[in-house]
Amino acid sequence: MKHRGIALSSDGAMLFGSGKVSIMRHDGIVKGALALAAVALLNGGVNSACAQDQSAASAANPTAVDKMKLPPGYLAREALPDSLALLPPPPTKGSAAMKRDEEARKAARKLRGTPRYARATSDAVIGFPQIPDDFACAMGLPIAKDATPKLYALMGRMLIDVGLSTYGAKNKYQRTRPFVVHKEATCYPKDEALLRNDGSYPSGHSAIGWGLALVLAELNPDNANALLQRGRDFGQSRVVCDAHWQSDVEAGRAIASATVARLHGDAAFRADMDAARGEVAAAKQAGAKPATDCAAEAASLATP
């Protein structure tokens, strides 16, 4: 499986450059995102002295994610926000909340075949450099390993924390996804086999998009509105794609907000934020511009 230059071999190993990092084959898209974030960390040159030892937490809770041998995020597992404690249960059949989810799905289905649906297909791809590219236009700057290495590495490392924070509720509720309930296809059929066995609530994509948007808005406050809107749209793409219910997306934003708040209590995260902030300021002063077709992106996201 390929993600913009990163390949996942048949034995579940990540291949990049001349190296190989072995991981367990993932059974969920967010878990795959964490594996790809590991590539961002390794390629981004994260200082190993900043890595935290998470072995004790992993030994206490040996999950499939632990077996992937991920590099650490910023937080030890026991320091992550508890999505199971912080989020309410997902809507139940016949409830007003479930009716709202179905109405949102019905409205989103009208976007099939439009540029907004194509954007949802692009947003479905979780990996590096895809995700940094998704936020480059809103940032007004290129986000790349070569152009902004500190920012690139920061995004990869925090993505691990945000992604892992969703799994308490995901594993507990194992909510069935809308495309499975309705026996239809998503915007990205390649992921459907994985999604069928990965809990829908909360949305990991939405958590990742919103968490990154919050951090990028802090680093570039002049573009805060555009960045937060892009983070919101990134999550809404999952409803357009028929991969998540609306309440999944909203819950993803909630747990992402909690994780970003907790990250600000970590000294290594704050230090990397300061380094990335300087890098962003320098790039803006140099007049750097994203290579992405920003006009096409804006047009695709203009659909209500």
C-alpha positions in Angstrom: 0.0 0.0 0.0 1.5 3.3 -1.0 1.0 6.7 0.6 2.8 9.5 -1.4 6.2 7.9 -1.6 5.9 5.7 1.6 5.2 2.1 0.9 3.8 -0.6 3.2 5.2 -4.0 2.2 3.3 -7.3 2.2 4.7 -8.2 5.6 3.5 -4.9 7.1 6.9 -3.1 7.1 7.3 0.5 6.2 9.8 1.1 3.4 11.5 4.4 2.9 14.8 5.4 1.3 17.2 2.5 1.9 15.8 1.6 5.3 13.0 -0.6 6.6 11.0 -0.2 9.9 9.1 -3.3 10.8 5.6 -2.9 12.2 2.6 -5.1 12.7 0.0 -4.8 9.9 -2.5 -2.3 11.1 -6.2 -3.1 11.4 -7.4 0.5 11.4 -6.7 3.7 9.5 -5.7 5.7 12.5 -3.2 3.0 13.4 -1.9 3.2 9.9 -1.6 7.0 10.3 0.5 6.4 13.4 2.8 4.1 11.5 3.2 6.8 8.8 3.8 9.5 11.4 6.7 7.3 12.6 8.2 7.8 9.1 7.8 11.5 9.5 9.5 11.4 12.8 12.4 9.3 11.5 12.8 11.3 8.3 12.3 14.6 10.1 15.3 14.1 12.3 13.6 14.2 15.7 16.2 14.4 18.5 16.2 11.1 20.2 17.1 12.8 23.5 13.6 14.2 23.6 11.9 10.8 23.3 10.0 9.6 26.4 10.1 6.1 27.7 6.6 4.6 27.3 7.6 1.0 27.9 5.9 0.7 31.3 2.5 1.9 29.9 2.9 -0.4 26.9 3.6 -3.4 29.1 0.5 -2.6 31.2 -1.7 -2.4 28.1 -0.3 -4.5 25.2 -2.5 -3.5 22.3 -2.0 -3.9 18.6 -0.8 -0.3 18.5 1.9 -1.1 21.1 3.1 -4.0 19.0 3.8 -1.6 16.1 7.0 -0.4 17.7 6.1 3.2 17.2 8.5 5.9 18.2 7.0 7.9 21.2 4.8 10.9 20.8 5.3 13.6 23.4 3.1 11.9 26.1 3.3 8.7 28.0 0.3 6.5 27.4 -1.0 7.0 30.9 -0.8 10.8 30.4 -3.1 10.8 27.3 -6.6 12.1 27.7 -9.1 9.3 28.3 -11.6 9.4 25.4 -13.8 6.8 27.1 -14.1 9.1 30.2 -14.4 12.4 28.3 -16.8 11.4 25.6 -20.5 10.4 26.0 -21.5 7.1 24.3 -22.3 7.3 20.6 -26.0 7.9 19.6 -28.2 4.9 20.0 -30.7 3.5 17.4 -33.9 5.5 17.3 -32.5 8.5 19.3 -32.8 12.1 18.2 -29.0 12.2 17.9 -29.0 9.2 15.6 -31.7 10.9 13.5 -29.4 13.9 13.2 -26.5 11.6 12.1 -28.7 10.1 9.4 -29.9 13.5 8.2 -26.3 14.7 7.9 -25.4 11.6 5.9 -28.3 12.1 3.6 -27.2 15.7 2.9 -23.6 14.6 2.3 -24.6 12.0 -0.2 -25.8 14.8 -2.6 -22.1 15.8 -2.9 -21.1 12.6 -4.7 -19.4 13.4 -8.0 -18.6 17.0 -7.0 -15.3 18.7 -6.3 -16.1 18.5 -2.6 -16.4 14.7 -2.9 -13.0 14.6 -4.7 -11.5 16.6 -1.9 -12.9 14.2 0.7 -11.2 11.4 -1.3 -7.9 13.3 -1.0 -8.4 14.0 2.7 -9.0 10.2 3.2 -5.3 9.5 2.6 -3.6 9.6 6.0 0.2 9.8 5.6 3.2 12.1 5.2 3.7 14.2 3.2 0.0 14.1 2.3 -1.3 15.6 5.6 1.2 18.5 5.6 0.2 19.2 2.0 -3.4 19.3 3.1 -2.7 22.2 5.4 -0.2 24.1 3.3 -2.7 26.4 1.6 -4.4 27.4 4.8 -1.0 27.9 6.4 0.1 30.0 3.4 3.4 28.2 3.5 5.0 25.0 2.3 5.1 22.3 5.1 7.7 19.8 4.1 10.7 17.9 5.4 13.1 20.1 3.5 11.3 23.5 3.7 10.1 23.4 7.3 11.7 20.4 9.0 11.0 21.4 12.6 7.3 22.0 11.8 7.1 18.8 9.8 8.6 16.7 12.6 6.4 18.4 15.2 3.3 17.4 13.2 4.4 13.8 12.9 5.2 13.5 16.6 2.0 15.1 18.0 -0.1 13.0 15.5 0.8 9.9 17.5 -0.6 11.4 20.7 -3.8 12.6 19.0 -4.3 9.3 17.2 -3.8 7.2 20.3 -6.1 9.3 22.4 -9.1 8.2 20.3 -8.7 4.5 21.0 -10.2 4.2 24.5 -13.7 5.0 23.1 -13.1 3.4 19.7 -12.3 0.0 21.3 -15.1 0.2 23.8 -18.0 1.1 21.5 -16.9 -0.4 18.2 -19.5 1.6 16.5 -20.4 0.4 13.0 -19.6 2.9 10.2 -22.4 4.4 8.0 -21.2 2.8 4.8 -21.4 -0.6 6.4 -24.9 0.0 7.9 -26.2 1.2 4.6 -24.2 -1.3 2.5 -22.8 1.4 0.2 -19.3 2.4 -0.8 -17.0 5.2 0.5 -15.1 7.8 -1.4 -11.9 5.7 -0.9 -12.6 2.0 -1.4 -9.0 0.9 -0.7 -9.6 1.5 3.0 -13.0 -0.1 3.3 -11.7 -3.6 4.4 -9.8 -1.9 7.2 -12.6 0.4 8.2 -15.1 -2.4 8.6 -13.2 -3.6 11.7 -12.2 -0.2 13.1 -14.6 1.5 15.5 -16.3 4.6 14.0 -16.6 6.6 17.2 -14.7 9.0 17.6 -13.3 9.8 14.2 -9.5 9.5 14.2 -9.3 11.5 10.9 -11.3 14.3 12.5 -9.2 14.3 15.6 -6.0 14.5 13.6 -7.3 17.3 11.4 -8.6 19.4 14.3 -5.5 18.8 16.5 -3.2 19.8 13.8 -5.3 22.9 12.9 -5.2 24.1 16.6 -1.4 23.8 16.7 -0.9 25.4 13.3 -3.2 28.3 14.2 -1.2 28.9 17.3 2.0 29.0 15.2 0.6 31.2 12.5 -2.2 33.3 14.1 -2.5 35.5 11.0 -4.0 32.5 9.3 -5.9 31.1 12.3 -9.4 31.3 10.7 -8.3 29.6 7.5 -6.4 26.8 9.4 -9.3 26.1 11.8 -11.7 26.0 8.9 -9.4 23.6 7.1 -9.2 21.4 10.2 -13.0 21.4 10.4 -13.4 20.6 6.7 -10.8 17.8 7.0 -13.1 16.1 9.6 -16.3 16.9 7.6 -14.7 15.1 4.7 -15.3 11.9 6.6 -19.1 12.5 6.5 -18.9 13.4 2.8 -16.9 10.1 2.3 -19.6 8.1 4.2 -16.8 6.7 6.4 -18.1 8.4 9.6 -21.2 9.7 11.2 -21.5 13.4 12.1 -21.3 12.7 15.8 -18.1 10.7 15.2 -16.5 13.8 13.7 -17.6 16.1 16.5 -16.3 13.7 19.1 -13.0 13.6 17.3 -12.7 17.3 17.6 -13.5 17.1 21.3 -10.8 14.6 22.1 -8.3 16.4 19.9 -8.8 19.6 21.8 -8.2 17.7 25.1 -5.0 16.2 23.7 -3.6 19.5 22.4 -4.4 21.1 25.8 -2.5 18.3 27.5 0.4 18.6 25.1 0.9 22.2 26.2 1.9 20.9 29.6 4.8 19.0 28.1 8.2 20.7 28.1 9.4 18.9 25.0 6.3 19.9 23.0 6.6 23.5 24.1 10.3 23.6 23.0 9.4 22.1 19.6 6.6 24.6 19.3 9.1 27.5 19.9 11.5 26.0 17.3 8.6 25.6 14.8 7.4 29.1 15.4 10.8 30.6 14.5 10.8 28.4 11.4 7.4 29.6 10.4 8.4 33.3 10.9 11.5 32.8 8.8 9.5 31.2 6.0 7.0 34.0 6.0 9.7 36.6 5.9 11.3 34.8 3.0 8.0 34.9 1.1 7.7 31.1 0.8 4.5 29.9 -0.9 2.9 26.4 -1.0 3.3 24.3 -4.1 -0.3 23.0 -3.8 -3.0 24.3 -6.2 -4.7 26.5 -3.6 -7.3 27.9 -5.9 -8.6 24.4 -6.7 -8.6 23.5 -3.0 -10.6 26.6 -2.1 -13.1 26.0 -4.8 -13.6 22.4 -3.8 -14.2 23.4 -0.1 -16.6 26.2 -1.0 -19.5 23.8 -1.3 -21.8 24.2 1.7 
